[in-house]
Amino acid sequence: MRILLFLATNLAVILVASFTLRLLDVDSYLAQNGIEYGSLLAFGINRGHRSDLGALFMTHPPLEQRIQALQQAKL
C-alpha cells in the first residue's frame, strides 16, 4: 500500500508541475531553447545548480561541500 501511495503522489506531482508549466506558457519557452521539460519532470532533474533555498531542504550537503570538508579536516 505504501508503494502505491508513493507512486500516486509522484504521479500527481508530475501532473501538477506539467499543468503549471503549460498554464504559465513556460513549456514553449523551454522548447525554444531545446529543453525537453517532459523528460526533466519524469526524472526529477533540474538544470543548473541548486538554489540556496533548495539546499535548506536537502538531507545532505552537495558532494563538493562534503569533499571540501573532508579535505580541510585532514589538514
PQR file with spaces between the fields and no chain letter, atoms N, CA, C, O and H, PARSE charges and radii, in Angstrom:
ATOM       1  N    MET     1       0.823   -1.197    0.000 -0.4000 1.5000
ATOM       2  CA   MET     1       0.000    0.000    0.000 -0.0000 2.0000
ATOM       3  C    MET     1       0.868    1.262    0.000  0.5500 1.7000
ATOM       4  O    MET     1       0.534    2.252   -0.651 -0.5500 1.4000
ATOM       5  N    ARG     2       1.993    1.218    0.741 -0.4000 1.5000
ATOM       6  CA   ARG     2       2.878    2.375    0.796 -0.0000 2.0000
ATOM       7  C    ARG     2       3.448    2.711   -0.572  0.5500 1.7000
ATOM       8  O    ARG     2       3.527    3.877   -0.961 -0.5500 1.4000
ATOM       9  H    ARG     2       2.264    0.414    1.270  0.4000 1.0000
ATOM      10  N    ILE     3       3.839    1.678   -1.288 -0.4000 1.5000
ATOM      11  CA   ILE     3       4.434    1.897   -2.606 -0.0000 2.0000
ATOM      12  C    ILE     3       3.407    2.504   -3.554  0.5500 1.7000
ATOM      13  O    ILE     3       3.733    3.397   -4.336 -0.5500 1.4000
ATOM      14  H    ILE     3       3.774    0.731   -0.972  0.4000 1.0000
ATOM      15  N    LEU     4       2.193    2.031   -3.487 -0.4000 1.5000
ATOM      16  CA   LEU     4       1.133    2.577   -4.336 -0.0000 2.0000
ATOM      17  C    LEU     4       0.889    4.052   -4.019  0.5500 1.7000
ATOM      18  O    LEU     4       0.726    4.863   -4.931 -0.5500 1.4000
ATOM      19  H    LEU     4       1.928    1.305   -2.852  0.4000 1.0000
ATOM      20  N    LEU     5       0.863    4.397   -2.752 -0.4000 1.5000
ATOM      21  CA   LEU     5       0.685    5.790   -2.349 -0.0000 2.0000
ATOM      22  C    LEU     5       1.868    6.642   -2.806  0.5500 1.7000
ATOM      23  O    LEU     5       1.686    7.768   -3.269 -0.5500 1.4000
ATOM      24  H    LEU     5       0.995    3.738   -2.012  0.4000 1.0000
ATOM      25  N    PHE     6       3.074    6.104   -2.676 -0.4000 1.5000
ATOM      26  CA   PHE     6       4.277    6.802   -3.121 -0.0000 2.0000
ATOM      27  C    PHE     6       4.216    7.085   -4.621  0.5500 1.7000
ATOM      28  O    PHE     6       4.486    8.203   -5.058 -0.5500 1.4000
ATOM      29  H    PHE     6       3.222    5.190   -2.299  0.4000 1.0000
ATOM      30  N    LEU     7       3.861    6.071   -5.405 -0.4000 1.5000
ATOM      31  CA   LEU     7       3.779    6.236   -6.852 -0.0000 2.0000
ATOM      32  C    LEU     7       2.668    7.205   -7.246  0.5500 1.7000
ATOM      33  O    LEU     7       2.841    8.015   -8.157 -0.5500 1.4000
ATOM      34  H    LEU     7       3.641    5.162   -5.050  0.4000 1.0000
ATOM      35  N    ALA     8       1.541    7.124   -6.569 -0.4000 1.5000
ATOM      36  CA   ALA     8       0.431    8.034   -6.863 -0.0000 2.0000
ATOM      37  C    ALA     8       0.811    9.478   -6.543  0.5500 1.7000
ATOM      38  O    ALA     8       0.455   10.395   -7.283 -0.5500 1.4000
ATOM      39  H    ALA     8       1.400    6.466   -5.829  0.4000 1.0000
ATOM      40  N    THR     9       1.525    9.677   -5.452 -0.4000 1.5000
ATOM      41  CA   THR     9       1.965   11.024   -5.080 -0.0000 2.0000
ATOM      42  C    THR     9       2.936   11.575   -6.111  0.5500 1.7000
ATOM      43  O    THR     9       2.822   12.731   -6.520 -0.5500 1.4000
ATOM      44  H    THR     9       1.814    8.932   -4.850  0.4000 1.0000
ATOM      45  N    ASN    10       3.889   10.755   -6.532 -0.4000 1.5000
ATOM      46  CA   ASN    10       4.846   11.207   -7.544 -0.0000 2.0000
ATOM      47  C    ASN    10       4.157   11.536   -8.860  0.5500 1.7000
ATOM      48  O    ASN    10       4.497   12.527   -9.507 -0.5500 1.4000
ATOM      49  H    ASN    10       3.981    9.817   -6.199  0.4000 1.0000
ATOM      50  N    LEU    11       3.210   10.729   -9.255 -0.4000 1.5000
ATOM      51  CA   LEU    11       2.465   10.997  -10.482 -0.0000 2.0000
ATOM      52  C    LEU    11       1.683   12.308  -10.365  0.5500 1.7000
ATOM      53  O    LEU    11       1.632   13.092  -11.312 -0.5500 1.4000
ATOM      54  H    LEU    11       2.934    9.924   -8.730  0.4000 1.0000
ATOM      55  N    ALA    12       1.086   12.535   -9.216 -0.4000 1.5000
ATOM      56  CA   ALA    12       0.336   13.778   -9.006 -0.0000 2.0000
ATOM      57  C    ALA    12       1.258   14.993   -9.084  0.5500 1.7000
ATOM      58  O    ALA    12       0.882   16.020   -9.649 -0.5500 1.4000
ATOM      59  H    ALA    12       1.127   11.897   -8.446  0.4000 1.0000
ATOM      60  N    VAL    13       2.447   14.882   -8.527 -0.4000 1.5000
ATOM      61  CA   VAL    13       3.406   15.993   -8.579 -0.0000 2.0000
ATOM      62  C    VAL    13       3.807   16.276  -10.021  0.5500 1.7000
ATOM      63  O    VAL    13       3.877   17.435  -10.432 -0.5500 1.4000
ATOM      64  H    VAL    13       2.752   14.048   -8.068  0.4000 1.0000
ATOM      65  N    ILE    14       4.067   15.234  -10.784 -0.4000 1.5000
ATOM      66  CA   ILE    14       4.447   15.414  -12.187 -0.0000 2.0000
ATOM      67  C    ILE    14       3.307   16.051  -12.978  0.5500 1.7000
ATOM      68  O    ILE    14       3.542   16.940  -13.797 -0.5500 1.4000
ATOM      69  H    ILE    14       4.009   14.293  -10.450  0.4000 1.0000
ATOM      70  N    LEU    15       2.084   15.606  -12.740 -0.4000 1.5000
ATOM      71  CA   LEU    15       0.936   16.173  -13.454 -0.0000 2.0000
ATOM      72  C    LEU    15       0.709   17.639  -13.101  0.5500 1.7000
ATOM      73  O    LEU    15       0.432   18.453  -13.983 -0.5500 1.4000
ATOM      74  H    LEU    15       1.893   14.884  -12.075  0.4000 1.0000
ATOM      75  N    VAL    16       0.824   17.979  -11.828 -0.4000 1.5000
ATOM      76  CA   VAL    16       0.630   19.374  -11.406 -0.0000 2.0000
ATOM      77  C    VAL    16       1.741   20.257  -11.970  0.5500 1.7000
ATOM      78  O    VAL    16       1.477   21.367  -12.433 -0.5500 1.4000
ATOM      79  H    VAL    16       1.050   17.318  -11.112  0.4000 1.0000
ATOM      80  N    ALA    17       2.974   19.772  -11.933 -0.4000 1.5000
ATOM      81  CA   ALA    17       4.086   20.551  -12.481 -0.0000 2.0000
ATOM      82  C    ALA    17       3.915   20.751  -13.983  0.5500 1.7000
ATOM      83  O    ALA    17       4.151   21.846  -14.493 -0.5500 1.4000
ATOM      84  H    ALA    17       3.188   18.871  -11.557  0.4000 1.0000
ATOM      85  N    SER    18       3.511   19.715  -14.685 -0.4000 1.5000
ATOM      86  CA   SER    18       3.294   19.816  -16.127 -0.0000 2.0000
ATOM      87  C    SER    18       2.165   20.791  -16.442  0.5500 1.7000
ATOM      88  O    SER    18       2.291   21.618  -17.346 -0.5500 1.4000
ATOM      89  H    SER    18       3.319   18.825  -14.270  0.4000 1.0000
ATOM      90  N    PHE    19       1.072   20.698  -15.707 -0.4000 1.5000
ATOM      91  CA   PHE    19      -0.058   21.607  -15.908 -0.0000 2.0000
ATOM      92  C    PHE    19       0.356   23.054  -15.643  0.5500 1.7000
ATOM      93  O    PHE    19      -0.024   23.957  -16.388 -0.5500 1.4000
ATOM      94  H    PHE    19       0.970   20.026  -14.973  0.4000 1.0000
ATOM      95  N    THR    20       1.128   23.270  -14.592 -0.4000 1.5000
ATOM      96  CA   THR    20       1.576   24.619  -14.246 -0.0000 2.0000
ATOM      97  C    THR    20       2.485   25.187  -15.329  0.5500 1.7000
ATOM      98  O    THR    20       2.362   26.356  -15.695 -0.5500 1.4000
ATOM      99  H    THR    20       1.437   22.536  -13.987  0.4000 1.0000
ATOM     100  N    LEU    21       3.400   24.359  -15.845 -0.4000 1.5000
ATOM     101  CA   LEU    21       4.282   24.824  -16.917 -0.0000 2.0000
ATOM     102  C    LEU    21       3.492   25.210  -18.161  0.5500 1.7000
ATOM     103  O    LEU    21       3.799   26.208  -18.813 -0.5500 1.4000
ATOM     104  H    LEU    21       3.499   23.410  -15.548  0.4000 1.0000
ATOM     105  N    ARG    22       2.480   24.424  -18.484 -0.4000 1.5000
ATOM     106  CA   ARG    22       1.657   24.745  -19.657 -0.0000 2.0000
ATOM     107  C    ARG    22       0.793   25.971  -19.408  0.5500 1.7000
ATOM     108  O    ARG    22       0.614   26.796  -20.304 -0.5500 1.4000
ATOM     109  H    ARG    22       2.230   23.613  -17.954  0.4000 1.0000
ATOM     110  N    LEU    23       0.264   26.098  -18.215 -0.4000 1.5000
ATOM     111  CA   LEU    23      -0.591   27.234  -17.887 -0.0000 2.0000
ATOM     112  C    LEU    23       0.185   28.546  -17.960  0.5500 1.7000
ATOM     113  O    LEU    23      -0.332   29.552  -18.444 -0.5500 1.4000
ATOM     114  H    LEU    23       0.410   25.428  -17.487  0.4000 1.0000
ATOM     115  N    LEU    24       1.416   28.533  -17.482 -0.4000 1.5000
ATOM     116  CA   LEU    24       2.246   29.736  -17.491 -0.0000 2.0000
ATOM     117  C    LEU    24       3.016   29.910  -18.799  0.5500 1.7000
ATOM     118  O    LEU    24       3.789   30.857  -18.943 -0.5500 1.4000
ATOM     119  H    LEU    24       1.836   27.715  -17.088  0.4000 1.0000
ATOM     120  N    ASP    25       2.808   29.005  -19.746 -0.4000 1.5000
ATOM     121  CA   ASP    25       3.452   29.030  -21.063 -0.0000 2.0000
ATOM     122  C    ASP    25       4.976   28.913  -20.968  0.5500 1.7000
ATOM     123  O    ASP    25       5.701   29.418  -21.825 -0.5500 1.4000
ATOM     124  H    ASP    25       2.180   28.236  -19.628  0.4000 1.0000
ATOM     125  N    VAL    26       5.438   28.257  -19.939 -0.4000 1.5000
ATOM     126  CA   VAL    26       6.868   28.022  -19.774 -0.0000 2.0000
ATOM     127  C    VAL    26       7.320   26.909  -20.709  0.5500 1.7000
ATOM     128  O    VAL    26       8.474   26.892  -21.136 -0.5500 1.4000
ATOM     129  H    VAL    26       4.849   27.848  -19.242  0.4000 1.0000
ATOM     130  N    ASP    27       6.436   25.989  -21.028 -0.4000 1.5000
ATOM     131  CA   ASP    27       6.811   24.857  -21.878 -0.0000 2.0000
ATOM     132  C    ASP    27       7.268   25.310  -23.263  0.5500 1.7000
ATOM     133  O    ASP    27       8.199   24.728  -23.820 -0.5500 1.4000
ATOM     134  H    ASP    27       5.498   26.003  -20.681  0.4000 1.0000
ATOM     135  N    SER    28       6.632   26.332  -23.825 -0.4000 1.5000
ATOM     136  CA   SER    28       7.056   26.812  -25.148 -0.0000 2.0000
ATOM     137  C    SER    28       8.422   27.487  -25.068  0.5500 1.7000
ATOM     138  O    SER    28       9.237   27.355  -25.981 -0.5500 1.4000
ATOM     139  H    SER    28       5.876   26.804  -23.372  0.4000 1.0000
ATOM     140  N    TYR    29       8.671   28.206  -23.983 -0.4000 1.5000
ATOM     141  CA   TYR    29       9.984   28.831  -23.786 -0.0000 2.0000
ATOM     142  C    TYR    29      11.073   27.765  -23.683  0.5500 1.7000
ATOM     143  O    TYR    29      12.138   27.895  -24.287 -0.5500 1.4000
ATOM     144  H    TYR    29       8.010   28.312  -23.241  0.4000 1.0000
ATOM     145  N    LEU    30      10.800   26.716  -22.914 -0.4000 1.5000
ATOM     146  CA   LEU    30      11.778   25.641  -22.776 -0.0000 2.0000
ATOM     147  C    LEU    30      12.001   24.931  -24.101  0.5500 1.7000
ATOM     148  O    LEU    30      13.134   24.579  -24.428 -0.5500 1.4000
ATOM     149  H    LEU    30       9.936   26.611  -22.423  0.4000 1.0000
ATOM     150  N    ALA    31      10.943   24.716  -24.864 -0.4000 1.5000
ATOM     151  CA   ALA    31      11.060   24.043  -26.157 -0.0000 2.0000
ATOM     152  C    ALA    31      11.887   24.877  -27.136  0.5500 1.7000
ATOM     153  O    ALA    31      12.658   24.322  -27.919 -0.5500 1.4000
ATOM     154  H    ALA    31      10.023   25.002  -24.598  0.4000 1.0000
ATOM     155  N    GLN    32      11.738   26.193  -27.101 -0.4000 1.5000
ATOM     156  CA   GLN    32      12.521   27.072  -27.972 -0.0000 2.0000
ATOM     157  C    GLN    32      14.008   26.976  -27.664  0.5500 1.7000
ATOM     158  O    GLN    32      14.843   27.145  -28.553 -0.5500 1.4000
ATOM     159  H    GLN    32      11.112   26.644  -26.465  0.4000 1.0000
ATOM     160  N    ASN    33      14.337   26.707  -26.413 -0.4000 1.5000
ATOM     161  CA   ASN    33      15.738   26.602  -26.004 -0.0000 2.0000
ATOM     162  C    ASN    33      16.249   25.169  -26.033  0.5500 1.7000
ATOM     163  O    ASN    33      17.348   24.890  -25.555 -0.5500 1.4000
ATOM     164  H    ASN    33      13.659   26.570  -25.690  0.4000 1.0000
ATOM     165  N    GLY    34      15.462   24.270  -26.585 -0.4000 1.5000
ATOM     166  CA   GLY    34      15.905   22.893  -26.750 -0.0000 2.0000
ATOM     167  C    GLY    34      15.854   22.045  -25.497  0.5500 1.7000
ATOM     168  O    GLY    34      16.552   21.036  -25.406 -0.5500 1.4000
ATOM     169  H    GLY    34      14.569   24.497  -26.972  0.4000 1.0000
ATOM     170  N    ILE    35      15.044   22.433  -24.535 -0.4000 1.5000
ATOM     171  CA   ILE    35      14.935   21.685  -23.282 -0.0000 2.0000
ATOM     172  C    ILE    35      13.661   20.858  -23.318  0.5500 1.7000
ATOM     173  O    ILE    35      12.570   21.399  -23.502 -0.5500 1.4000
ATOM     174  H    ILE    35      14.477   23.254  -24.609  0.4000 1.0000
ATOM     175  N    GLU    36      13.792   19.563  -23.145 -0.4000 1.5000
ATOM     176  CA   GLU    36      12.628   18.685  -23.110 -0.0000 2.0000
ATOM     177  C    GLU    36      12.135   18.602  -21.666  0.5500 1.7000
ATOM     178  O    GLU    36      12.620   17.790  -20.877 -0.5500 1.4000
ATOM     179  H    GLU    36      14.678   19.124  -22.996  0.4000 1.0000
ATOM     180  N    TYR    37      11.178   19.440  -21.338 -0.4000 1.5000
ATOM     181  CA   TYR    37      10.735   19.509  -19.949 -0.0000 2.0000
ATOM     182  C    TYR    37      10.035   18.238  -19.499  0.5500 1.7000
ATOM     183  O    TYR    37      10.049   17.924  -18.308 -0.5500 1.4000
ATOM     184  H    TYR    37      10.784   20.100  -21.978  0.4000 1.0000
ATOM     185  N    GLY    38       9.426   17.503  -20.411 -0.4000 1.5000
ATOM     186  CA   GLY    38       8.772   16.250  -20.041 -0.0000 2.0000
ATOM     187  C    GLY    38       9.759   15.257  -19.459  0.5500 1.7000
ATOM     188  O    GLY    38       9.466   14.583  -18.471 -0.5500 1.4000
ATOM     189  H    GLY    38       9.415   17.758  -21.378  0.4000 1.0000
ATOM     190  N    SER    39      10.923   15.170  -20.072 -0.4000 1.5000
ATOM     191  CA   SER    39      11.965   14.278  -19.560 -0.0000 2.0000
ATOM     192  C    SER    39      12.478   14.766  -18.214  0.5500 1.7000
ATOM     193  O    SER    39      12.743   13.970  -17.313 -0.5500 1.4000
ATOM     194  H    SER    39      11.161   15.717  -20.874  0.4000 1.0000
ATOM     195  N    LEU    40      12.615   16.074  -18.088 -0.4000 1.5000
ATOM     196  CA   LEU    40      13.088   16.619  -16.816 -0.0000 2.0000
ATOM     197  C    LEU    40      12.091   16.333  -15.700  0.5500 1.7000
ATOM     198  O    LEU    40      12.484   16.004  -14.581 -0.5500 1.4000
ATOM     199  H    LEU    40      12.400   16.721  -18.820  0.4000 1.0000
ATOM     200  N    LEU    41      10.805   16.459  -16.003 -0.4000 1.5000
ATOM     201  CA   LEU    41       9.785   16.169  -14.999 -0.0000 2.0000
ATOM     202  C    LEU    41       9.767   14.691  -14.643  0.5500 1.7000
ATOM     203  O    LEU    41       9.630   14.325  -13.476 -0.5500 1.4000
ATOM     204  H    LEU    41      10.486   16.727  -16.912  0.4000 1.0000
ATOM     205  N    ALA    42       9.908   13.843  -15.659 -0.4000 1.5000
ATOM     206  CA   ALA    42       9.833   12.402  -15.422 -0.0000 2.0000
ATOM     207  C    ALA    42      10.962   11.915  -14.531  0.5500 1.7000
ATOM     208  O    ALA    42      10.766   11.022  -13.707 -0.5500 1.4000
ATOM     209  H    ALA    42      10.019   14.140  -16.607  0.4000 1.0000
ATOM     210  N    PHE    43      12.131   12.492  -14.692 -0.4000 1.5000
ATOM     211  CA   PHE    43      13.274   12.040  -13.910 -0.0000 2.0000
ATOM     212  C    PHE    43      13.584   12.947  -12.730  0.5500 1.7000
ATOM     213  O    PHE    43      14.500   12.663  -11.958 -0.5500 1.4000
ATOM     214  H    PHE    43      12.290   13.218  -15.362  0.4000 1.0000
ATOM     215  N    GLY    44      12.845   14.024  -12.580 -0.4000 1.5000
ATOM     216  CA   GLY    44      13.055   14.914  -11.445 -0.0000 2.0000
ATOM     217  C    GLY    44      14.377   15.646  -11.510  0.5500 1.7000
ATOM     218  O    GLY    44      14.972   15.960  -10.479 -0.5500 1.4000
ATOM     219  H    GLY    44      12.101   14.255  -13.207  0.4000 1.0000
ATOM     220  N    ILE    45      14.836   15.916  -12.713 -0.4000 1.5000
ATOM     221  CA   ILE    45      16.136   16.562  -12.890 -0.0000 2.0000
ATOM     222  C    ILE    45      15.914   18.054  -13.064  0.5500 1.7000
ATOM     223  O    ILE    45      15.044   18.485  -13.821 -0.5500 1.4000
ATOM     224  H    ILE    45      14.353   15.661  -13.551  0.4000 1.0000
ATOM     225  N    ASN    46      16.703   18.824  -12.364 -0.4000 1.5000
ATOM     226  CA   ASN    46      16.655   20.258  -12.592 -0.0000 2.0000
ATOM     227  C    ASN    46      17.980   20.687  -13.196  0.5500 1.7000
ATOM     228  O    ASN    46      19.027   20.115  -12.892 -0.5500 1.4000
ATOM     229  H    ASN    46      17.410   18.474  -11.750  0.4000 1.0000
ATOM     230  N    ARG    47      17.930   21.689  -14.047 -0.4000 1.5000
ATOM     231  CA   ARG    47      19.135   22.151  -14.718 -0.0000 2.0000
ATOM     232  C    ARG    47      19.813   23.202  -13.858  0.5500 1.7000
ATOM     233  O    ARG    47      19.150   23.961  -13.152 -0.5500 1.4000
ATOM     234  H    ARG    47      17.080   22.154  -14.294  0.4000 1.0000
ATOM     235  N    GLY    48      21.133   23.242  -13.920 -0.4000 1.5000
ATOM     236  CA   GLY    48      21.880   24.244  -13.185 -0.0000 2.0000
ATOM     237  C    GLY    48      22.150   23.806  -11.760  0.5500 1.7000
ATOM     238  O    GLY    48      21.964   22.646  -11.395 -0.5500 1.4000
ATOM     239  H    GLY    48      21.672   22.626  -14.493  0.4000 1.0000
ATOM     240  N    HIS    49      22.591   24.763  -10.970 -0.4000 1.5000
ATOM     241  CA   HIS    49      22.938   24.481   -9.582 -0.0000 2.0000
ATOM     242  C    HIS    49      21.714   24.613   -8.692  0.5500 1.7000
ATOM     243  O    HIS    49      20.748   25.300   -9.024 -0.5500 1.4000
ATOM     244  H    HIS    49      22.742   25.706  -11.267  0.4000 1.0000
ATOM     245  N    ARG    50      21.779   23.948   -7.574 -0.4000 1.5000
ATOM     246  CA   ARG    50      20.676   24.054   -6.613 -0.0000 2.0000
ATOM     247  C    ARG    50      20.695   25.443   -5.977  0.5500 1.7000
ATOM     248  O    ARG    50      21.756   26.027   -5.755 -0.5500 1.4000
ATOM     249  H    ARG    50      22.563   23.390   -7.304  0.4000 1.0000
ATOM     250  N    SER    51      19.533   25.942   -5.698 -0.4000 1.5000
ATOM     251  CA   SER    51      19.458   27.252   -5.063 -0.0000 2.0000
ATOM     252  C    SER    51      19.757   27.116   -3.575  0.5500 1.7000
ATOM     253  O    SER    51      19.735   26.014   -3.026 -0.5500 1.4000
ATOM     254  H    SER    51      18.671   25.468   -5.879  0.4000 1.0000
ATOM     255  N    ASP    52      20.031   28.225   -2.939 -0.4000 1.5000
ATOM     256  CA   ASP    52      20.287   28.195   -1.503 -0.0000 2.0000
ATOM     257  C    ASP    52      19.052   27.739   -0.743  0.5500 1.7000
ATOM     258  O    ASP    52      19.162   27.042    0.267 -0.5500 1.4000
ATOM     259  H    ASP    52      20.049   29.120   -3.385  0.4000 1.0000
ATOM     260  N    LEU    53      17.876   28.129   -1.225 -0.4000 1.5000
ATOM     261  CA   LEU    53      16.641   27.700   -0.581 -0.0000 2.0000
ATOM     262  C    LEU    53      16.476   26.195   -0.711  0.5500 1.7000
ATOM     263  O    LEU    53      16.071   25.533    0.245 -0.5500 1.4000
ATOM     264  H    LEU    53      17.787   28.695   -2.045  0.4000 1.0000
ATOM     265  N    GLY    54      16.779   25.653   -1.868 -0.4000 1.5000
ATOM     266  CA   GLY    54      16.706   24.209   -2.069 -0.0000 2.0000
ATOM     267  C    GLY    54      17.694   23.465   -1.197  0.5500 1.7000
ATOM     268  O    GLY    54      17.414   22.353   -0.749 -0.5500 1.4000
ATOM     269  H    GLY    54      17.108   26.192   -2.644  0.4000 1.0000
ATOM     270  N    ALA    55      18.849   24.068   -0.951 -0.4000 1.5000
ATOM     271  CA   ALA    55      19.864   23.427   -0.115 -0.0000 2.0000
ATOM     272  C    ALA    55      19.379   23.267    1.325  0.5500 1.7000
ATOM     273  O    ALA    55      19.824   22.365    2.034 -0.5500 1.4000
ATOM     274  H    ALA    55      19.076   24.971   -1.315  0.4000 1.0000
ATOM     275  N    LEU    56      18.473   24.136    1.753 -0.4000 1.5000
ATOM     276  CA   LEU    56      17.949   24.027    3.115 -0.0000 2.0000
ATOM     277  C    LEU    56      17.150   22.746    3.318  0.5500 1.7000
ATOM     278  O    LEU    56      17.086   22.220    4.429 -0.5500 1.4000
ATOM     279  H    LEU    56      18.112   24.869    1.177  0.4000 1.0000
ATOM     280  N    PHE    57      16.544   22.245    2.251 -0.4000 1.5000
ATOM     281  CA   PHE    57      15.689   21.077    2.361 -0.0000 2.0000
ATOM     282  C    PHE    57      16.399   19.776    2.000  0.5500 1.7000
ATOM     283  O    PHE    57      15.791   18.706    2.023 -0.5500 1.4000
ATOM     284  H    PHE    57      16.597   22.673    1.348  0.4000 1.0000
ATOM     285  N    MET    58      17.672   19.868    1.670 -0.4000 1.5000
ATOM     286  CA   MET    58      18.420   18.669    1.310 -0.0000 2.0000
ATOM     287  C    MET    58      18.817   17.910    2.567  0.5500 1.7000
ATOM     288  O    MET    58      19.076   18.514    3.608 -0.5500 1.4000
ATOM     289  H    MET    58      18.166   20.737    1.651  0.4000 1.0000
ATOM     290  N    THR    59      18.864   16.594    2.471 -0.4000 1.5000
ATOM     291  CA   THR    59      19.284   15.767    3.590 -0.0000 2.0000
ATOM     292  C    THR    59      20.779   15.894    3.815  0.5500 1.7000
ATOM     293  O    THR    59      21.238   15.955    4.955 -0.5500 1.4000
ATOM     294  H    THR    59      18.653   16.104    1.625  0.4000 1.0000
ATOM     295  N    HIS    60      21.534   15.935    2.739 -0.4000 1.5000
ATOM     296  CA   HIS    60      22.986   16.037    2.802 -0.0000 2.0000
ATOM     297  C    HIS    60      23.431   17.235    1.983  0.5500 1.7000
ATOM     298  O    HIS    60      22.763   17.619    1.023 -0.5500 1.4000
ATOM     299  H    HIS    60      21.161   15.886    1.812  0.4000 1.0000
ATOM     300  N    PRO    61      24.572   17.833    2.362 -0.5600 1.5000
ATOM     301  CA   PRO    61      25.090   18.917    1.535  0.2800 2.0000
ATOM     302  C    PRO    61      25.586   18.358    0.200  0.5500 1.7000
ATOM     303  O    PRO    61      25.787   17.150    0.076 -0.5500 1.4000
ATOM     304  N    PRO    62      25.783   19.214   -0.787 -0.5600 1.5000
ATOM     305  CA   PRO    62      26.292   18.737   -2.072  0.2800 2.0000
ATOM     306  C    PRO    62      27.638   18.032   -1.916  0.5500 1.7000
ATOM     307  O    PRO    62      28.379   18.295   -0.969 -0.5500 1.4000
ATOM     308  N    LEU    63      27.939   17.149   -2.839 -0.4000 1.5000
ATOM     309  CA   LEU    63      29.148   16.342   -2.783 -0.0000 2.0000
ATOM     310  C    LEU    63      30.402   17.207   -2.706  0.5500 1.7000
ATOM     311  O    LEU    63      31.337   16.877   -1.976 -0.5500 1.4000
ATOM     312  H    LEU    63      27.336   16.936   -3.608  0.4000 1.0000
ATOM     313  N    GLU    64      30.431   18.301   -3.447 -0.4000 1.5000
ATOM     314  CA   GLU    64      31.603   19.176   -3.438 -0.0000 2.0000
ATOM     315  C    GLU    64      31.872   19.722   -2.036  0.5500 1.7000
ATOM     316  O    GLU    64      33.024   19.801   -1.609 -0.5500 1.4000
ATOM     317  H    GLU    64      29.672   18.569   -4.041  0.4000 1.0000
ATOM     318  N    GLN    65      30.817   20.096   -1.325 -0.4000 1.5000
ATOM     319  CA   GLN    65      30.989   20.623    0.031 -0.0000 2.0000
ATOM     320  C    GLN    65      31.465   19.543    0.987  0.5500 1.7000
ATOM     321  O    GLN    65      32.266   19.816    1.881 -0.5500 1.4000
ATOM     322  H    GLN    65      29.882   20.032   -1.672  0.4000 1.0000
ATOM     323  N    ARG    66      30.979   18.313    0.809 -0.4000 1.5000
ATOM     324  CA   ARG    66      31.414   17.219    1.675 -0.0000 2.0000
ATOM     325  C    ARG    66      32.882   16.896    1.445  0.5500 1.7000
ATOM     326  O    ARG    66      33.625   16.661    2.398 -0.5500 1.4000
ATOM     327  H    ARG    66      30.328   18.091    0.083  0.4000 1.0000
ATOM     328  N    ILE    67      33.310   16.882    0.168 -0.4000 1.5000
ATOM     329  CA   ILE    67      34.713   16.608   -0.142 -0.0000 2.0000
ATOM     330  C    ILE    67      35.597   17.697    0.433  0.5500 1.7000
ATOM     331  O    ILE    67      36.647   17.409    1.008 -0.5500 1.4000
ATOM     332  H    ILE    67      32.707   17.072   -0.607  0.4000 1.0000
ATOM     333  N    GLN    68      35.184   18.942    0.284 -0.4000 1.5000
ATOM     334  CA   GLN    68      35.958   20.062    0.810 -0.0000 2.0000
ATOM     335  C    GLN    68      36.075   19.972    2.330  0.5500 1.7000
ATOM     336  O    GLN    68      37.146   20.234    2.877 -0.5500 1.4000
ATOM     337  H    GLN    68      34.332   19.177   -0.183  0.4000 1.0000
ATOM     338  N    ALA    69      35.009   19.613    3.011 -0.4000 1.5000
ATOM     339  CA   ALA    69      35.048   19.480    4.470 -0.0000 2.0000
ATOM     340  C    ALA    69      35.991   18.362    4.886  0.5500 1.7000
ATOM     341  O    ALA    69      36.716   18.503    5.870 -0.5500 1.4000
ATOM     342  H    ALA    69      34.139   19.400    2.567  0.4000 1.0000
ATOM     343  N    LEU    70      35.992   17.253    4.153 -0.4000 1.5000
ATOM     344  CA   LEU    70      36.900   16.149    4.469 -0.0000 2.0000
ATOM     345  C    LEU    70      38.351   16.540    4.227  0.5500 1.7000
ATOM     346  O    LEU    70      39.230   16.179    5.010 -0.5500 1.4000
ATOM     347  H    LEU    70      35.403   17.138    3.353  0.4000 1.0000
ATOM     348  N    GLN    71      38.608   17.269    3.156 -0.4000 1.5000
ATOM     349  CA   GLN    71      39.971   17.707    2.867 -0.0000 2.0000
ATOM     350  C    GLN    71      40.463   18.686    3.919  0.5500 1.7000
ATOM     351  O    GLN    71      41.631   18.631    4.303 -0.5500 1.4000
ATOM     352  H    GLN    71      37.894   17.563    2.520  0.4000 1.0000
ATOM     353  N    GLN    72      39.626   19.561    4.387 -0.4000 1.5000
ATOM     354  CA   GLN    72      40.017   20.525    5.415 -0.0000 2.0000
ATOM     355  C    GLN    72      40.227   19.843    6.756  0.5500 1.7000
ATOM     356  O    GLN    72      41.066   20.278    7.546 -0.5500 1.4000
ATOM     357  H    GLN    72      38.677   19.606    4.075  0.4000 1.0000
ATOM     358  N    ALA    73      39.484   18.791    7.022 -0.4000 1.5000
ATOM     359  CA   ALA    73      39.618   18.079    8.295 -0.0000 2.0000
ATOM     360  C    ALA    73      40.943   17.341    8.378  0.5500 1.7000
ATOM     361  O    ALA    73      41.466   17.147    9.475 -0.5500 1.4000
ATOM     362  H    ALA    73      38.802   18.438    6.380  0.4000 1.0000
ATOM     363  N    LYS    74      41.502   16.924    7.241 -0.4000 1.5000
ATOM     364  CA   LYS    74      42.768   16.194    7.235 -0.0000 2.0000
ATOM     365  C    LYS    74      43.959   17.112    7.431  0.5500 1.7000
ATOM     366  O    LYS    74      45.052   16.637    7.740 -0.5500 1.4000
ATOM     367  H    LYS    74      41.077   17.082    6.350  0.4000 1.0000
ATOM     368  N    LEU    75      43.778   18.416    7.258 -0.4000 1.5000
ATOM     369  CA   LEU    75      44.886   19.361    7.422 -0.0000 2.0000
ATOM     370  C    LEU    75      45.136   19.544    8.861  0.5500 1.7000
ATOM     371  O    LEU    75      46.030   20.301    9.241 -0.5500 1.4000
ATOM     372  H    LEU    75      42.891   18.802    7.007  0.4000 1.0000
